[in-house]
Structure formats: structure tokens, C-alpha cells
Amino acid sequence: QVQLVESGGGLVQQGGSLRLSCAASGTIFSIDAMGWYRQTPGNQRVLVAVIMAGGGTNYADSVKGRFTIDRDNTKNTVYLQMNSLKPEDTAVYYCNVNSVFLGAEYDYWGQGTQVTVSS
């Protein structure tokens, strides 16, 4: 059974930094994309950043230049470094891992970690 365990969320003042981690355990074949999404009450979950197996990245416009995503394939772990945090970054952040194996695609989600930025 695959589990994604997130850590690193919390309360921080505006302008501060946090680093989120997400470690995948269990058997996952051929991990492709690893990413972070966020969700606020009453809204849909939206993409924050994604990193592909080859290292290519994509960011939401609202976080470009402030957030950095990276991954450690030896540990099946993805990170999100968040700098210059703003109150509008407050949300529950979810880790996502996507794998493709024998023609089938699998999506795994973490339980979510709360990030709160105070003004």
C-alpha cells in the first residue's frame, strides 16, 4: 500500500519561509510527476508546482520566483521550498505523486498539511 507522508507545514509570518516535504512509502513503479497542490475552504484544489521525472518544473504564476520544487528520487521524496510567504498562500497543501506502469496511470495523494501565513 502506498502512503504519502507530508511534513513541514505550520504558522509563519508574512515574508517568512517554510519547507514542505513529502515522502512516499510502499511500492510505486515508475514515478513520473511529483507535485504540490493547495486548497482553501470552498475552493477547488489547484496546482502549486510540479516536477517531472526528467527534472522539468512548472509553477503557478502566483508562486513563481518565491517557491522552488525539487525531488530526491533515491528517497521518493518531493520538497517545496516556500519563501517570501504571503497571507494569500494560506491553504492546506497536498502532495501528489503520479506513476505510469504497464500502461496504467496511478495518482496518490497525501493527507494535507496546513500552511498559515499571518499578516
Phi and psi in radians as a Rosetta constraint file:
Dihedral C 1 N 2 CA 2 C 2 CIRCULARHARMONIC -1.542 0.35
Dihedral N 2 CA 2 C 2 N 3 CIRCULARHARMONIC 2.370 0.35
Dihedral C 2 N 3 CA 3 C 3 CIRCULARHARMONIC -2.288 0.35
Dihedral N 3 CA 3 C 3 N 4 CIRCULARHARMONIC 2.425 0.35
Dihedral C 3 N 4 CA 4 C 4 CIRCULARHARMONIC -1.961 0.35
Dihedral N 4 CA 4 C 4 N 5 CIRCULARHARMONIC 2.123 0.35
Dihedral C 4 N 5 CA 5 C 5 CIRCULARHARMONIC -1.977 0.35
Dihedral N 5 CA 5 C 5 N 6 CIRCULARHARMONIC 2.071 0.35
Dihedral C 5 N 6 CA 6 C 6 CIRCULARHARMONIC -1.745 0.35
Dihedral N 6 CA 6 C 6 N 7 CIRCULARHARMONIC 2.661 0.35
Dihedral C 6 N 7 CA 7 C 7 CIRCULARHARMONIC -2.687 0.35
Dihedral N 7 CA 7 C 7 N 8 CIRCULARHARMONIC 2.868 0.35
Dihedral C 7 N 8 CA 8 C 8 CIRCULARHARMONIC 1.859 0.35
Dihedral N 8 CA 8 C 8 N 9 CIRCULARHARMONIC -0.120 0.35
Dihedral C 8 N 9 CA 9 C 9 CIRCULARHARMONIC -1.263 0.35
Dihedral N 9 CA 9 C 9 N 10 CIRCULARHARMONIC 3.029 0.35
Dihedral C 9 N 10 CA 10 C 10 CIRCULARHARMONIC 2.758 0.35
Dihedral N 10 CA 10 C 10 N 11 CIRCULARHARMONIC -2.872 0.35
Dihedral C 10 N 11 CA 11 C 11 CIRCULARHARMONIC -1.832 0.35
Dihedral N 11 CA 11 C 11 N 12 CIRCULARHARMONIC 2.308 0.35
Dihedral C 11 N 12 CA 12 C 12 CIRCULARHARMONIC -2.519 0.35
Dihedral N 12 CA 12 C 12 N 13 CIRCULARHARMONIC 2.650 0.35
Dihedral C 12 N 13 CA 13 C 13 CIRCULARHARMONIC -1.389 0.35
Dihedral N 13 CA 13 C 13 N 14 CIRCULARHARMONIC 2.720 0.35
Dihedral C 13 N 14 CA 14 C 14 CIRCULARHARMONIC -0.922 0.35
Dihedral N 14 CA 14 C 14 N 15 CIRCULARHARMONIC 2.367 0.35
Dihedral C 14 N 15 CA 15 C 15 CIRCULARHARMONIC 1.574 0.35
Dihedral N 15 CA 15 C 15 N 16 CIRCULARHARMONIC -0.163 0.35
Dihedral C 15 N 16 CA 16 C 16 CIRCULARHARMONIC -1.440 0.35
Dihedral N 16 CA 16 C 16 N 17 CIRCULARHARMONIC -3.049 0.35
Dihedral C 16 N 17 CA 17 C 17 CIRCULARHARMONIC -2.304 0.35
Dihedral N 17 CA 17 C 17 N 18 CIRCULARHARMONIC 2.642 0.35
Dihedral C 17 N 18 CA 18 C 18 CIRCULARHARMONIC -2.486 0.35
Dihedral N 18 CA 18 C 18 N 19 CIRCULARHARMONIC 2.666 0.35
Dihedral C 18 N 19 CA 19 C 19 CIRCULARHARMONIC -2.195 0.35
Dihedral N 19 CA 19 C 19 N 20 CIRCULARHARMONIC 2.059 0.35
Dihedral C 19 N 20 CA 20 C 20 CIRCULARHARMONIC -1.624 0.35
Dihedral N 20 CA 20 C 20 N 21 CIRCULARHARMONIC 2.531 0.35
Dihedral C 20 N 21 CA 21 C 21 CIRCULARHARMONIC -2.237 0.35
Dihedral N 21 CA 21 C 21 N 22 CIRCULARHARMONIC 2.606 0.35
Dihedral C 21 N 22 CA 22 C 22 CIRCULARHARMONIC -2.497 0.35
Dihedral N 22 CA 22 C 22 N 23 CIRCULARHARMONIC 2.017 0.35
Dihedral C 22 N 23 CA 23 C 23 CIRCULARHARMONIC -1.897 0.35
Dihedral N 23 CA 23 C 23 N 24 CIRCULARHARMONIC 2.261 0.35
Dihedral C 23 N 24 CA 24 C 24 CIRCULARHARMONIC -1.703 0.35
Dihedral N 24 CA 24 C 24 N 25 CIRCULARHARMONIC 2.261 0.35
Dihedral C 24 N 25 CA 25 C 25 CIRCULARHARMONIC -2.117 0.35
Dihedral N 25 CA 25 C 25 N 26 CIRCULARHARMONIC 2.813 0.35
Dihedral C 25 N 26 CA 26 C 26 CIRCULARHARMONIC 1.702 0.35
Dihedral N 26 CA 26 C 26 N 27 CIRCULARHARMONIC -3.065 0.35
Dihedral C 26 N 27 CA 27 C 27 CIRCULARHARMONIC -1.633 0.35
Dihedral N 27 CA 27 C 27 N 28 CIRCULARHARMONIC 2.000 0.35
Dihedral C 27 N 28 CA 28 C 28 CIRCULARHARMONIC -2.229 0.35
Dihedral N 28 CA 28 C 28 N 29 CIRCULARHARMONIC 2.146 0.35
Dihedral C 28 N 29 CA 29 C 29 CIRCULARHARMONIC -1.684 0.35
Dihedral N 29 CA 29 C 29 N 30 CIRCULARHARMONIC 2.410 0.35
Dihedral C 29 N 30 CA 30 C 30 CIRCULARHARMONIC 0.921 0.35
Dihedral N 30 CA 30 C 30 N 31 CIRCULARHARMONIC 1.084 0.35
Dihedral C 30 N 31 CA 31 C 31 CIRCULARHARMONIC -1.126 0.35
Dihedral N 31 CA 31 C 31 N 32 CIRCULARHARMONIC 2.284 0.35
Dihedral C 31 N 32 CA 32 C 32 CIRCULARHARMONIC -1.821 0.35
Dihedral N 32 CA 32 C 32 N 33 CIRCULARHARMONIC -1.613 0.35
Dihedral C 32 N 33 CA 33 C 33 CIRCULARHARMONIC -1.521 0.35
Dihedral N 33 CA 33 C 33 N 34 CIRCULARHARMONIC 2.540 0.35
Dihedral C 33 N 34 CA 34 C 34 CIRCULARHARMONIC -2.264 0.35
Dihedral N 34 CA 34 C 34 N 35 CIRCULARHARMONIC 2.350 0.35
Dihedral C 34 N 35 CA 35 C 35 CIRCULARHARMONIC -2.669 0.35
Dihedral N 35 CA 35 C 35 N 36 CIRCULARHARMONIC 3.059 0.35
Dihedral C 35 N 36 CA 36 C 36 CIRCULARHARMONIC -2.197 0.35
Dihedral N 36 CA 36 C 36 N 37 CIRCULARHARMONIC 2.384 0.35
Dihedral C 36 N 37 CA 37 C 37 CIRCULARHARMONIC -2.166 0.35
Dihedral N 37 CA 37 C 37 N 38 CIRCULARHARMONIC 2.843 0.35
Dihedral C 37 N 38 CA 38 C 38 CIRCULARHARMONIC -2.450 0.35
Dihedral N 38 CA 38 C 38 N 39 CIRCULARHARMONIC 2.732 0.35
Dihedral C 38 N 39 CA 39 C 39 CIRCULARHARMONIC -2.534 0.35
Dihedral N 39 CA 39 C 39 N 40 CIRCULARHARMONIC 2.366 0.35
Dihedral C 39 N 40 CA 40 C 40 CIRCULARHARMONIC -1.965 0.35
Dihedral N 40 CA 40 C 40 N 41 CIRCULARHARMONIC 2.770 0.35
Dihedral C 40 N 41 CA 41 C 41 CIRCULARHARMONIC -0.970 0.35
Dihedral N 41 CA 41 C 41 N 42 CIRCULARHARMONIC 2.286 0.35
Dihedral C 41 N 42 CA 42 C 42 CIRCULARHARMONIC 1.420 0.35
Dihedral N 42 CA 42 C 42 N 43 CIRCULARHARMONIC 0.032 0.35
Dihedral C 42 N 43 CA 43 C 43 CIRCULARHARMONIC -2.110 0.35
Dihedral N 43 CA 43 C 43 N 44 CIRCULARHARMONIC 2.838 0.35
Dihedral C 43 N 44 CA 44 C 44 CIRCULARHARMONIC -1.344 0.35
Dihedral N 44 CA 44 C 44 N 45 CIRCULARHARMONIC 2.760 0.35
Dihedral C 44 N 45 CA 45 C 45 CIRCULARHARMONIC -1.263 0.35
Dihedral N 45 CA 45 C 45 N 46 CIRCULARHARMONIC 2.322 0.35
Dihedral C 45 N 46 CA 46 C 46 CIRCULARHARMONIC -2.209 0.35
Dihedral N 46 CA 46 C 46 N 47 CIRCULARHARMONIC 2.659 0.35
Dihedral C 46 N 47 CA 47 C 47 CIRCULARHARMONIC -1.224 0.35
Dihedral N 47 CA 47 C 47 N 48 CIRCULARHARMONIC 2.352 0.35
Dihedral C 47 N 48 CA 48 C 48 CIRCULARHARMONIC -1.790 0.35
Dihedral N 48 CA 48 C 48 N 49 CIRCULARHARMONIC -0.910 0.35
Dihedral C 48 N 49 CA 49 C 49 CIRCULARHARMONIC -2.795 0.35
Dihedral N 49 CA 49 C 49 N 50 CIRCULARHARMONIC 2.628 0.35
Dihedral C 49 N 50 CA 50 C 50 CIRCULARHARMONIC -2.470 0.35
Dihedral N 50 CA 50 C 50 N 51 CIRCULARHARMONIC 2.549 0.35
Dihedral C 50 N 51 CA 51 C 51 CIRCULARHARMONIC -2.255 0.35
Dihedral N 51 CA 51 C 51 N 52 CIRCULARHARMONIC 2.269 0.35
Dihedral C 51 N 52 CA 52 C 52 CIRCULARHARMONIC -1.515 0.35
Dihedral N 52 CA 52 C 52 N 53 CIRCULARHARMONIC 2.949 0.35
Dihedral C 52 N 53 CA 53 C 53 CIRCULARHARMONIC -1.027 0.35
Dihedral N 53 CA 53 C 53 N 54 CIRCULARHARMONIC -0.587 0.35
Dihedral C 53 N 54 CA 54 C 54 CIRCULARHARMONIC -1.440 0.35
Dihedral N 54 CA 54 C 54 N 55 CIRCULARHARMONIC -0.044 0.35
Dihedral C 54 N 55 CA 55 C 55 CIRCULARHARMONIC 1.776 0.35
Dihedral N 55 CA 55 C 55 N 56 CIRCULARHARMONIC -0.166 0.35
Dihedral C 55 N 56 CA 56 C 56 CIRCULARHARMONIC -1.125 0.35
Dihedral N 56 CA 56 C 56 N 57 CIRCULARHARMONIC 2.531 0.35
Dihedral C 56 N 57 CA 57 C 57 CIRCULARHARMONIC -2.231 0.35
Dihedral N 57 CA 57 C 57 N 58 CIRCULARHARMONIC 2.764 0.35
Dihedral C 57 N 58 CA 58 C 58 CIRCULARHARMONIC -2.531 0.35
Dihedral N 58 CA 58 C 58 N 59 CIRCULARHARMONIC 2.418 0.35
Dihedral C 58 N 59 CA 59 C 59 CIRCULARHARMONIC -2.236 0.35
Dihedral N 59 CA 59 C 59 N 60 CIRCULARHARMONIC 2.616 0.35
Dihedral C 59 N 60 CA 60 C 60 CIRCULARHARMONIC -1.147 0.35
Dihedral N 60 CA 60 C 60 N 61 CIRCULARHARMONIC 2.528 0.35
Dihedral C 60 N 61 CA 61 C 61 CIRCULARHARMONIC -0.980 0.35
Dihedral N 61 CA 61 C 61 N 62 CIRCULARHARMONIC -0.609 0.35
Dihedral C 61 N 62 CA 62 C 62 CIRCULARHARMONIC -1.191 0.35
Dihedral N 62 CA 62 C 62 N 63 CIRCULARHARMONIC -0.278 0.35
Dihedral C 62 N 63 CA 63 C 63 CIRCULARHARMONIC -2.036 0.35
Dihedral N 63 CA 63 C 63 N 64 CIRCULARHARMONIC -0.058 0.35
Dihedral C 63 N 64 CA 64 C 64 CIRCULARHARMONIC -1.021 0.35
Dihedral N 64 CA 64 C 64 N 65 CIRCULARHARMONIC 2.350 0.35
Dihedral C 64 N 65 CA 65 C 65 CIRCULARHARMONIC 1.493 0.35
Dihedral N 65 CA 65 C 65 N 66 CIRCULARHARMONIC -0.200 0.35
Dihedral C 65 N 66 CA 66 C 66 CIRCULARHARMONIC -2.023 0.35
Dihedral N 66 CA 66 C 66 N 67 CIRCULARHARMONIC -0.600 0.35
Dihedral C 66 N 67 CA 67 C 67 CIRCULARHARMONIC -1.894 0.35
Dihedral N 67 CA 67 C 67 N 68 CIRCULARHARMONIC 2.580 0.35
Dihedral C 67 N 68 CA 68 C 68 CIRCULARHARMONIC -2.352 0.35
Dihedral N 68 CA 68 C 68 N 69 CIRCULARHARMONIC 2.256 0.35
Dihedral C 68 N 69 CA 69 C 69 CIRCULARHARMONIC -1.841 0.35
Dihedral N 69 CA 69 C 69 N 70 CIRCULARHARMONIC 2.433 0.35
Dihedral C 69 N 70 CA 70 C 70 CIRCULARHARMONIC -2.592 0.35
Dihedral N 70 CA 70 C 70 N 71 CIRCULARHARMONIC 2.995 0.35
Dihedral C 70 N 71 CA 71 C 71 CIRCULARHARMONIC -2.530 0.35
Dihedral N 71 CA 71 C 71 N 72 CIRCULARHARMONIC 2.666 0.35
Dihedral C 71 N 72 CA 72 C 72 CIRCULARHARMONIC -2.073 0.35
Dihedral N 72 CA 72 C 72 N 73 CIRCULARHARMONIC 1.789 0.35
Dihedral C 72 N 73 CA 73 C 73 CIRCULARHARMONIC -1.196 0.35
Dihedral N 73 CA 73 C 73 N 74 CIRCULARHARMONIC -0.417 0.35
Dihedral C 73 N 74 CA 74 C 74 CIRCULARHARMONIC -1.247 0.35
Dihedral N 74 CA 74 C 74 N 75 CIRCULARHARMONIC -0.382 0.35
Dihedral C 74 N 75 CA 75 C 75 CIRCULARHARMONIC -1.971 0.35
Dihedral N 75 CA 75 C 75 N 76 CIRCULARHARMONIC 0.042 0.35
Dihedral C 75 N 76 CA 76 C 76 CIRCULARHARMONIC 0.877 0.35
Dihedral N 76 CA 76 C 76 N 77 CIRCULARHARMONIC 0.819 0.35
Dihedral C 76 N 77 CA 77 C 77 CIRCULARHARMONIC -2.201 0.35
Dihedral N 77 CA 77 C 77 N 78 CIRCULARHARMONIC 2.436 0.35
Dihedral C 77 N 78 CA 78 C 78 CIRCULARHARMONIC -2.125 0.35
Dihedral N 78 CA 78 C 78 N 79 CIRCULARHARMONIC 2.534 0.35
Dihedral C 78 N 79 CA 79 C 79 CIRCULARHARMONIC -2.173 0.35
Dihedral N 79 CA 79 C 79 N 80 CIRCULARHARMONIC 2.707 0.35
Dihedral C 79 N 80 CA 80 C 80 CIRCULARHARMONIC -2.375 0.35
Dihedral N 80 CA 80 C 80 N 81 CIRCULARHARMONIC 1.909 0.35
Dihedral C 80 N 81 CA 81 C 81 CIRCULARHARMONIC -1.550 0.35
Dihedral N 81 CA 81 C 81 N 82 CIRCULARHARMONIC 2.120 0.35
Dihedral C 81 N 82 CA 82 C 82 CIRCULARHARMONIC -2.039 0.35
Dihedral N 82 CA 82 C 82 N 83 CIRCULARHARMONIC 2.013 0.35
Dihedral C 82 N 83 CA 83 C 83 CIRCULARHARMONIC -2.025 0.35
Dihedral N 83 CA 83 C 83 N 84 CIRCULARHARMONIC 2.863 0.35
Dihedral C 83 N 84 CA 84 C 84 CIRCULARHARMONIC 0.855 0.35
Dihedral N 84 CA 84 C 84 N 85 CIRCULARHARMONIC 0.850 0.35
Dihedral C 84 N 85 CA 85 C 85 CIRCULARHARMONIC -1.145 0.35
Dihedral N 85 CA 85 C 85 N 86 CIRCULARHARMONIC 2.537 0.35
Dihedral C 85 N 86 CA 86 C 86 CIRCULARHARMONIC -2.105 0.35
Dihedral N 86 CA 86 C 86 N 87 CIRCULARHARMONIC 2.725 0.35
Dihedral C 86 N 87 CA 87 C 87 CIRCULARHARMONIC -0.958 0.35
Dihedral N 87 CA 87 C 87 N 88 CIRCULARHARMONIC -0.564 0.35
Dihedral C 87 N 88 CA 88 C 88 CIRCULARHARMONIC -1.264 0.35
Dihedral N 88 CA 88 C 88 N 89 CIRCULARHARMONIC -0.108 0.35
Dihedral C 88 N 89 CA 89 C 89 CIRCULARHARMONIC -1.444 0.35
Dihedral N 89 CA 89 C 89 N 90 CIRCULARHARMONIC -0.125 0.35
Dihedral C 89 N 90 CA 90 C 90 CIRCULARHARMONIC -1.064 0.35
Dihedral N 90 CA 90 C 90 N 91 CIRCULARHARMONIC 2.184 0.35
Dihedral C 90 N 91 CA 91 C 91 CIRCULARHARMONIC -3.101 0.35
Dihedral N 91 CA 91 C 91 N 92 CIRCULARHARMONIC 3.001 0.35
Dihedral C 91 N 92 CA 92 C 92 CIRCULARHARMONIC -1.588 0.35
Dihedral N 92 CA 92 C 92 N 93 CIRCULARHARMONIC 2.217 0.35
Dihedral C 92 N 93 CA 93 C 93 CIRCULARHARMONIC -1.791 0.35
Dihedral N 93 CA 93 C 93 N 94 CIRCULARHARMONIC 2.274 0.35
Dihedral C 93 N 94 CA 94 C 94 CIRCULARHARMONIC -2.041 0.35
Dihedral N 94 CA 94 C 94 N 95 CIRCULARHARMONIC 2.367 0.35
Dihedral C 94 N 95 CA 95 C 95 CIRCULARHARMONIC -1.533 0.35
Dihedral N 95 CA 95 C 95 N 96 CIRCULARHARMONIC 2.507 0.35
Dihedral C 95 N 96 CA 96 C 96 CIRCULARHARMONIC -2.337 0.35
Dihedral N 96 CA 96 C 96 N 97 CIRCULARHARMONIC 2.387 0.35
Dihedral C 96 N 97 CA 97 C 97 CIRCULARHARMONIC -2.213 0.35
Dihedral N 97 CA 97 C 97 N 98 CIRCULARHARMONIC 2.291 0.35
Dihedral C 97 N 98 CA 98 C 98 CIRCULARHARMONIC -2.061 0.35
Dihedral N 98 CA 98 C 98 N 99 CIRCULARHARMONIC 2.293 0.35
Dihedral C 98 N 99 CA 99 C 99 CIRCULARHARMONIC -2.305 0.35
Dihedral N 99 CA 99 C 99 N 100 CIRCULARHARMONIC 2.647 0.35
Dihedral C 99 N 100 CA 100 C 100 CIRCULARHARMONIC -2.203 0.35
Dihedral N 100 CA 100 C 100 N 101 CIRCULARHARMONIC 2.154 0.35
Dihedral C 100 N 101 CA 101 C 101 CIRCULARHARMONIC -2.530 0.35
Dihedral N 101 CA 101 C 101 N 102 CIRCULARHARMONIC 2.184 0.35
Dihedral C 101 N 102 CA 102 C 102 CIRCULARHARMONIC 0.904 0.35
Dihedral N 102 CA 102 C 102 N 103 CIRCULARHARMONIC 0.722 0.35
Dihedral C 102 N 103 CA 103 C 103 CIRCULARHARMONIC 1.409 0.35
Dihedral N 103 CA 103 C 103 N 104 CIRCULARHARMONIC -0.035 0.35
Dihedral C 103 N 104 CA 104 C 104 CIRCULARHARMONIC -1.880 0.35
Dihedral N 104 CA 104 C 104 N 105 CIRCULARHARMONIC 2.511 0.35
Dihedral C 104 N 105 CA 105 C 105 CIRCULARHARMONIC -1.882 0.35
Dihedral N 105 CA 105 C 105 N 106 CIRCULARHARMONIC 2.410 0.35
Dihedral C 105 N 106 CA 106 C 106 CIRCULARHARMONIC -2.210 0.35
Dihedral N 106 CA 106 C 106 N 107 CIRCULARHARMONIC 2.400 0.35
Dihedral C 106 N 107 CA 107 C 107 CIRCULARHARMONIC -2.096 0.35
Dihedral N 107 CA 107 C 107 N 108 CIRCULARHARMONIC 2.267 0.35
Dihedral C 107 N 108 CA 108 C 108 CIRCULARHARMONIC -2.153 0.35
Dihedral N 108 CA 108 C 108 N 109 CIRCULARHARMONIC 2.515 0.35
Dihedral C 108 N 109 CA 109 C 109 CIRCULARHARMONIC -2.233 0.35
Dihedral N 109 CA 109 C 109 N 110 CIRCULARHARMONIC 2.528 0.35
Dihedral C 109 N 110 CA 110 C 110 CIRCULARHARMONIC -1.418 0.35
Dihedral N 110 CA 110 C 110 N 111 CIRCULARHARMONIC 3.090 0.35
Dihedral C 110 N 111 CA 111 C 111 CIRCULARHARMONIC -1.445 0.35
Dihedral N 111 CA 111 C 111 N 112 CIRCULARHARMONIC -0.235 0.35
Dihedral C 111 N 112 CA 112 C 112 CIRCULARHARMONIC 1.703 0.35
Dihedral N 112 CA 112 C 112 N 113 CIRCULARHARMONIC 2.516 0.35
Dihedral C 112 N 113 CA 113 C 113 CIRCULARHARMONIC -2.357 0.35
Dihedral N 113 CA 113 C 113 N 114 CIRCULARHARMONIC 2.341 0.35
Dihedral C 113 N 114 CA 114 C 114 CIRCULARHARMONIC -1.412 0.35
Dihedral N 114 CA 114 C 114 N 115 CIRCULARHARMONIC 2.302 0.35
Dihedral C 114 N 115 CA 115 C 115 CIRCULARHARMONIC -2.084 0.35
Dihedral N 115 CA 115 C 115 N 116 CIRCULARHARMONIC 2.162 0.35
Dihedral C 115 N 116 CA 116 C 116 CIRCULARHARMONIC -2.188 0.35
Dihedral N 116 CA 116 C 116 N 117 CIRCULARHARMONIC 2.175 0.35
Dihedral C 116 N 117 CA 117 C 117 CIRCULARHARMONIC -1.978 0.35
Dihedral N 117 CA 117 C 117 N 118 CIRCULARHARMONIC 2.068 0.35
Dihedral C 117 N 118 CA 118 C 118 CIRCULARHARMONIC -1.615 0.35
Dihedral N 118 CA 118 C 118 N 119 CIRCULARHARMONIC 2.595 0.35
